[in-house]
Amino acid sequence: MNPILKKISGVLLCCLAFGSAQAQQKDNGKCRYTKTPEGWLMVLREGDNVIALLENLAREQQIPSAHFTGIGFAQQAVFGFYDFEKKKFKPKTFYKVEMSNLTGSIAWSGNNPSIHMHGTATDKTFKAYGGHILSLAVGTGSMEIYITVYTEKLERKKEQPLDANVLQLPCIE
């Protein structure tokens, strides 16, 4: 290939890669996340799928493992209570609630990010509901999530008799 064409195509590839990274971070001109000294800060907007965006961030930024906390409004929060006999979650959906607390971790299951999230939601009468979060969509307003990244890559593996993914810790001698 002609050296000049090679140089031009290299510059174009760099521009495309940079533009793609920016496009994944922005939607309608609004940033979804920014780097902090400890990890990342996400500010999500109405309709955003919280778990999917956490997975995307972990994949794009190659986050080895992390924990996170958050607050904000949800148009829909699906909580699950684990039925140990049936070995599956019993879901319950809440609409238009405020997430007074989100807490969770990011690990990996094979090549895919694995998000484990719990939280507390309050309704307009100030009743609180909480537990394992199966899905979460941002409501009117926003949701802030603070992510603290760790250097050690952590994995989740299915364990019996629970038949659920459990965080695996490395043994240190």
Backbone bond lengths (Angstrom), bond angles and torsions (degrees), N, CA, C in turn:
res aa  C-N    CA-C-N  psi(-1)  N-CA   C-N-CA  omega(-1)  CA-C   N-CA-C  phi
1 M - - - 1.454 - - 1.519 108.74 -
2 N 1.296 115.70 144.17 1.455 124.06 177.65 1.540 108.86 -57.41
3 P 1.373 118.88 131.37 1.467 121.89 -177.88 1.525 113.43 -56.80
4 I 1.325 116.77 -35.76 1.475 119.60 179.63 1.524 109.89 -69.10
5 L 1.337 117.13 -43.81 1.466 120.55 177.80 1.517 111.03 -63.51
6 K 1.325 115.67 -37.81 1.462 120.54 178.83 1.532 110.32 -62.02
7 K 1.341 116.40 -43.66 1.459 121.78 179.41 1.527 110.90 -65.07
8 I 1.339 117.07 -43.16 1.467 121.94 179.86 1.524 110.37 -63.98
9 S 1.339 116.65 -44.37 1.462 118.94 -179.69 1.528 110.79 -66.06
10 G 1.335 118.12 -33.67 1.465 121.07 175.46 1.510 111.58 -63.68
11 V 1.337 116.91 -43.63 1.466 121.56 178.42 1.526 110.02 -63.68
12 L 1.348 116.80 -42.80 1.458 120.46 179.45 1.526 111.53 -62.74
13 L 1.332 116.59 -41.55 1.467 120.13 177.64 1.518 111.23 -62.12
14 C 1.339 117.20 -41.69 1.460 120.68 177.56 1.518 110.75 -61.91
15 C 1.337 117.06 -43.16 1.468 121.69 179.52 1.516 110.53 -63.27
16 L 1.342 116.61 -43.91 1.453 120.16 179.07 1.520 111.55 -63.63
17 A 1.316 117.22 -42.62 1.466 120.99 178.89 1.513 110.77 -63.20
18 F 1.340 117.27 -44.08 1.454 121.40 179.31 1.523 109.75 -64.44
19 G 1.325 117.43 -44.98 1.457 121.70 179.74 1.513 111.76 -62.59
20 S 1.320 116.95 -39.30 1.457 121.35 178.68 1.519 110.82 -65.25
21 A 1.340 117.31 -43.81 1.470 120.55 178.57 1.515 110.33 -62.28
22 Q 1.332 116.64 -41.23 1.463 119.98 178.84 1.524 110.16 -66.25
23 A 1.334 117.78 -40.23 1.455 120.86 -178.88 1.530 111.02 -64.92
24 Q 1.322 117.46 -35.02 1.453 120.28 179.33 1.524 110.72 -71.73
25 Q 1.304 116.66 -27.74 1.452 120.71 -179.65 1.526 111.29 -84.69
26 K 1.333 117.68 -27.42 1.458 121.49 -175.53 1.520 110.62 -113.92
27 D 1.327 115.17 149.45 1.442 122.83 173.77 1.516 106.52 -143.60
28 N 1.296 117.04 121.39 1.468 121.79 -176.40 1.528 111.38 56.34
29 G 1.325 116.70 36.59 1.455 120.84 176.27 1.517 114.52 79.77
30 K 1.337 118.29 0.94 1.468 121.00 -179.00 1.522 109.32 -106.41
31 C 1.319 116.28 128.10 1.464 120.59 177.07 1.517 109.58 -68.21
32 R 1.304 116.17 142.65 1.466 121.62 176.52 1.529 111.50 -98.80
33 Y 1.339 116.90 -26.42 1.469 118.76 178.44 1.516 110.18 -152.74
34 T 1.342 113.69 158.35 1.462 120.92 176.56 1.523 108.23 -144.79
35 K 1.307 116.03 152.32 1.470 123.01 -179.65 1.523 109.59 -75.38
36 T 1.334 115.96 141.01 1.464 123.07 173.89 1.527 107.53 -125.93
37 P 1.348 118.56 168.06 1.470 118.99 178.68 1.540 113.32 -58.98
38 E 1.340 117.79 -30.23 1.468 121.08 -177.54 1.523 113.16 -95.25
39 G 1.328 117.28 -15.69 1.460 119.88 -176.39 1.510 112.21 165.60
40 W 1.330 116.21 -105.49 1.466 121.20 -174.18 1.522 110.43 -145.04
41 L 1.325 115.30 154.27 1.458 123.01 170.93 1.515 106.45 -123.90
42 M 1.337 116.20 125.54 1.461 121.54 176.63 1.522 108.54 -109.48
43 V 1.328 116.72 137.27 1.462 122.09 170.29 1.521 105.52 -124.17
44 L 1.337 114.99 109.09 1.457 121.15 -174.88 1.523 109.76 -101.39
45 R 1.324 116.07 154.14 1.462 122.54 -174.91 1.534 110.92 -118.20
46 E 1.315 114.46 171.65 1.461 122.51 -176.21 1.528 112.01 -47.52
47 G 1.337 114.34 130.28 1.457 121.53 178.32 1.512 115.11 89.00
48 D 1.334 118.08 -14.72 1.467 120.63 -179.30 1.527 110.96 -62.31
49 N 1.327 115.94 138.97 1.459 123.36 175.35 1.528 106.97 -88.59
50 V 1.324 116.64 107.77 1.468 121.95 -172.13 1.525 111.87 -62.32
51 I 1.306 118.10 -48.66 1.466 120.57 -176.64 1.530 110.93 -64.89
52 A 1.323 117.21 -43.36 1.475 120.42 179.38 1.524 111.14 -62.28
53 L 1.345 117.61 -40.23 1.461 119.42 -179.65 1.528 111.84 -71.55
54 L 1.324 118.63 -33.35 1.470 120.79 173.57 1.537 110.10 -65.00
55 E 1.335 116.75 -42.63 1.471 120.46 176.91 1.527 110.95 -61.35
56 N 1.343 116.74 -44.27 1.468 120.66 179.63 1.521 111.45 -61.70
57 L 1.333 116.85 -43.59 1.466 120.67 179.12 1.529 110.15 -61.96
58 A 1.330 117.33 -45.61 1.472 121.18 179.81 1.527 110.64 -59.71
59 R 1.330 116.26 -42.13 1.469 121.24 -179.06 1.536 110.69 -69.33
60 E 1.338 116.88 -50.32 1.471 121.39 -176.79 1.521 112.56 -62.89
61 Q 1.322 116.55 -41.25 1.467 120.94 -175.33 1.531 112.30 -97.39
62 Q 1.322 116.67 4.24 1.476 122.41 179.49 1.529 111.08 49.54
63 I 1.329 115.91 52.65 1.467 121.79 178.23 1.524 107.73 -72.50
64 P 1.345 118.53 118.64 1.469 120.23 -177.46 1.527 112.45 -67.18
65 S 1.321 117.07 -40.90 1.460 124.20 174.86 1.521 107.04 -171.18
66 A 1.323 115.71 160.78 1.462 119.41 -177.33 1.520 109.85 -166.65
67 H 1.322 114.94 166.68 1.462 119.97 165.91 1.524 106.47 -124.83
68 F 1.322 116.27 159.54 1.460 119.29 -177.53 1.521 110.67 -145.47
69 T 1.322 113.95 157.75 1.456 122.69 173.15 1.517 107.42 -135.37
70 G 1.314 116.51 156.71 1.451 118.52 -179.76 1.514 113.11 -163.68
71 I 1.336 113.80 168.48 1.457 123.26 177.42 1.519 108.19 -148.56
72 G 1.328 116.99 159.63 1.452 119.44 174.37 1.513 113.10 148.65
73 F 1.312 114.85 -172.70 1.456 122.35 -176.95 1.522 110.96 -96.09
74 A 1.344 115.24 142.55 1.465 120.33 177.92 1.521 109.84 -125.41
75 Q 1.327 115.97 132.99 1.459 118.61 173.18 1.514 109.50 -80.69
76 Q 1.353 115.56 -27.56 1.454 120.18 177.94 1.522 109.65 -152.61
77 A 1.330 115.57 128.11 1.464 121.57 175.77 1.521 107.67 -127.91
78 V 1.329 115.63 122.23 1.463 120.14 177.66 1.521 107.73 -106.35
79 F 1.337 114.98 114.28 1.458 121.90 177.44 1.525 108.01 -97.31
80 G 1.322 115.88 154.70 1.456 119.99 177.36 1.511 110.86 -133.95
81 F 1.345 115.06 134.39 1.463 120.10 173.20 1.516 106.34 -107.07
82 Y 1.337 116.51 126.10 1.461 120.89 -173.52 1.524 110.79 -77.00
83 D 1.332 115.10 123.00 1.458 122.39 176.38 1.530 106.77 -90.42
84 F 1.330 116.86 107.80 1.463 121.69 -174.70 1.528 112.37 -67.06
85 E 1.339 117.92 -29.56 1.464 120.15 178.95 1.526 111.35 -73.50
86 K 1.354 116.50 -44.65 1.465 120.60 -178.58 1.524 112.30 -85.89
87 K 1.327 116.33 -12.49 1.465 123.53 179.17 1.536 111.62 57.33
88 K 1.318 115.15 46.34 1.460 121.02 174.75 1.527 108.89 -156.64
89 F 1.339 114.67 162.01 1.455 120.69 -179.50 1.523 111.11 -80.65
90 K 1.325 115.63 139.50 1.451 122.62 171.63 1.534 105.56 -97.21
91 P 1.356 118.22 109.36 1.469 120.55 -173.71 1.531 113.88 -83.39
92 K 1.326 114.69 151.55 1.462 122.19 171.97 1.528 106.60 -142.72
93 T 1.340 116.03 128.17 1.458 121.99 -175.43 1.523 111.10 -103.60
94 F 1.329 115.24 136.64 1.463 122.56 176.26 1.523 107.61 -122.66
95 Y 1.333 116.15 141.82 1.459 121.87 -177.82 1.523 110.52 -117.05
96 K 1.330 114.74 146.75 1.464 122.68 176.55 1.530 111.59 48.57
97 V 1.315 114.68 64.88 1.469 122.16 179.11 1.522 109.75 -120.95
98 E 1.320 114.80 163.03 1.456 120.31 173.99 1.521 107.75 -104.48
99 M 1.319 115.17 127.61 1.461 120.10 177.61 1.523 106.68 -84.00
100 S 1.329 115.45 101.09 1.458 119.54 -178.88 1.517 110.94 -78.26
101 N 1.333 115.81 -14.18 1.456 120.48 176.77 1.525 110.03 -159.94
102 L 1.317 115.87 135.74 1.459 123.86 168.08 1.512 106.27 -129.60
103 T 1.293 116.59 137.16 1.458 119.74 174.67 1.520 108.17 -148.29
104 G 1.316 115.99 144.64 1.453 117.55 -178.87 1.511 112.92 -176.54
105 S 1.324 113.93 -172.44 1.458 119.92 -178.59 1.526 110.24 -137.62
106 I 1.328 113.10 156.68 1.458 122.14 174.89 1.522 107.28 -117.90
107 A 1.320 116.04 125.02 1.460 122.60 175.16 1.533 105.47 -139.24
108 W 1.315 116.28 -164.38 1.463 120.80 -178.58 1.519 110.08 -129.64
109 S 1.316 115.63 147.67 1.457 122.98 172.03 1.527 105.03 -126.72
110 G 1.319 115.22 96.78 1.465 119.68 -172.21 1.516 109.44 68.59
111 N 1.338 117.11 -124.60 1.469 121.89 -179.93 1.525 113.36 -94.61
112 N 1.323 117.08 6.09 1.459 120.15 -175.14 1.528 111.99 -114.71
113 P 1.336 116.21 140.40 1.462 119.22 174.99 1.529 109.49 -63.18
114 S 1.318 116.21 145.39 1.458 122.39 179.86 1.526 107.93 -124.83
115 I 1.330 115.81 113.56 1.459 121.87 -178.11 1.521 108.77 -99.99
116 H 1.323 116.64 129.53 1.467 122.03 174.44 1.523 106.36 -120.72
117 M 1.342 116.12 115.90 1.464 120.33 -171.87 1.522 111.86 -132.24
118 H 1.324 115.26 137.21 1.460 123.01 172.08 1.518 107.37 -125.14
119 G 1.327 116.28 163.16 1.453 118.23 179.48 1.505 112.83 -170.14
120 T 1.310 113.98 174.62 1.454 122.93 175.48 1.519 107.93 -127.48
121 A 1.336 116.13 129.24 1.459 122.11 178.65 1.524 108.17 -117.41
122 T 1.338 115.99 143.32 1.459 120.63 175.68 1.526 109.18 -121.88
123 D 1.334 114.59 142.81 1.464 118.29 178.29 1.529 110.02 -97.26
124 K 1.343 116.50 -174.73 1.466 120.29 -175.31 1.524 113.03 -67.90
125 T 1.329 117.91 -14.11 1.469 120.91 176.10 1.531 111.68 -96.45
126 F 1.321 116.02 6.32 1.461 124.61 179.48 1.530 113.68 71.61
127 K 1.335 116.84 16.19 1.463 119.77 172.15 1.516 107.28 -73.64
128 A 1.324 116.12 140.12 1.467 121.22 -178.10 1.528 110.21 -110.19
129 Y 1.340 114.77 142.11 1.456 123.32 177.14 1.516 106.58 -131.96
130 G 1.327 117.07 144.77 1.450 116.81 -178.30 1.501 113.18 -154.45
131 G 1.322 114.06 170.65 1.447 121.44 177.35 1.507 112.19 141.55
132 H 1.329 114.38 -156.37 1.468 122.70 -179.51 1.525 108.70 -71.43
133 I 1.324 117.14 133.37 1.460 121.31 179.67 1.528 109.74 -99.90
134 L 1.338 114.91 121.94 1.462 121.52 178.99 1.526 111.58 -89.78
135 S 1.335 117.27 -36.00 1.460 121.39 174.76 1.519 108.72 -156.16
136 L 1.347 114.28 155.33 1.459 119.78 -174.17 1.517 109.22 -153.66
137 A 1.343 116.13 124.90 1.465 121.56 177.40 1.524 108.47 -120.00
138 V 1.324 116.13 133.46 1.462 121.99 -177.90 1.524 109.54 -68.05
139 G 1.341 115.01 140.44 1.459 121.50 178.58 1.518 111.18 -99.24
140 T 1.337 115.18 -163.44 1.457 121.48 178.52 1.522 108.57 -58.49
141 G 1.290 116.61 130.05 1.462 121.33 -175.17 1.508 109.81 108.42
142 S 1.316 116.29 -130.45 1.459 119.74 -178.12 1.521 110.31 -154.27
143 M 1.324 114.65 174.77 1.466 121.83 174.30 1.521 107.06 -137.01
144 E 1.326 116.46 131.13 1.466 122.70 178.93 1.518 108.76 -106.63
145 I 1.329 115.85 131.73 1.462 120.92 178.32 1.521 108.37 -130.64
146 Y 1.333 115.38 123.66 1.467 122.67 179.99 1.524 107.96 -103.44
147 I 1.332 116.53 121.37 1.462 122.80 -173.60 1.520 109.69 -114.02
148 T 1.339 116.23 121.86 1.462 122.39 176.58 1.525 107.88 -103.34
149 V 1.329 115.67 120.09 1.465 121.85 -173.80 1.531 110.51 -93.78
150 Y 1.347 115.49 143.01 1.461 122.96 175.32 1.528 109.12 -112.65
151 T 1.309 116.71 154.91 1.467 120.36 -178.01 1.532 112.62 -80.54
152 E 1.315 117.84 -26.89 1.471 122.42 -178.16 1.523 110.50 -79.41
153 K 1.340 117.14 128.45 1.467 120.25 175.85 1.523 108.34 -78.50
154 L 1.329 115.68 124.88 1.458 121.03 179.32 1.526 109.92 -110.34
155 E 1.337 114.64 146.34 1.468 121.71 -178.68 1.524 109.89 -118.13
156 R 1.324 114.90 154.60 1.465 122.19 170.15 1.522 107.20 -114.90
157 K 1.340 115.39 137.81 1.463 120.05 177.75 1.519 109.13 -135.45
158 K 1.320 114.04 146.01 1.458 120.52 179.29 1.527 109.29 -67.65
159 E 1.342 115.48 128.49 1.465 121.53 179.07 1.521 110.24 -122.23
160 Q 1.319 114.33 147.45 1.468 121.82 176.40 1.527 108.72 -102.60
161 P 1.283 122.67 154.47 1.460 125.98 5.56 1.532 113.62 -85.47
162 L 1.311 117.98 0.45 1.459 122.17 -177.44 1.528 112.39 -66.07
163 D 1.344 117.44 -33.06 1.463 124.07 -175.12 1.526 111.13 59.20
164 A 1.332 114.66 40.98 1.467 120.62 179.70 1.520 108.85 -135.59
165 N 1.340 115.72 158.12 1.451 121.38 178.10 1.521 110.43 -72.17
166 V 1.328 115.99 127.75 1.462 121.94 -178.79 1.535 108.14 -121.81
167 L 1.316 115.86 136.53 1.462 121.77 178.61 1.522 109.39 -63.79
168 Q 1.342 116.49 130.08 1.452 122.32 -179.57 1.533 108.63 -100.51
169 L 1.317 116.61 129.38 1.454 121.25 179.25 1.520 110.17 -103.19
170 P 1.338 117.10 138.44 1.471 119.16 177.24 1.527 109.08 -73.46
171 C 1.321 115.91 141.84 1.462 120.37 176.61 1.530 108.85 -81.68
172 I 1.309 116.41 128.50 1.458 121.54 178.40 1.523 107.82 -109.60
173 E 1.299 115.16 126.34 1.469 119.83 -178.06 1.494 111.40 -103.08
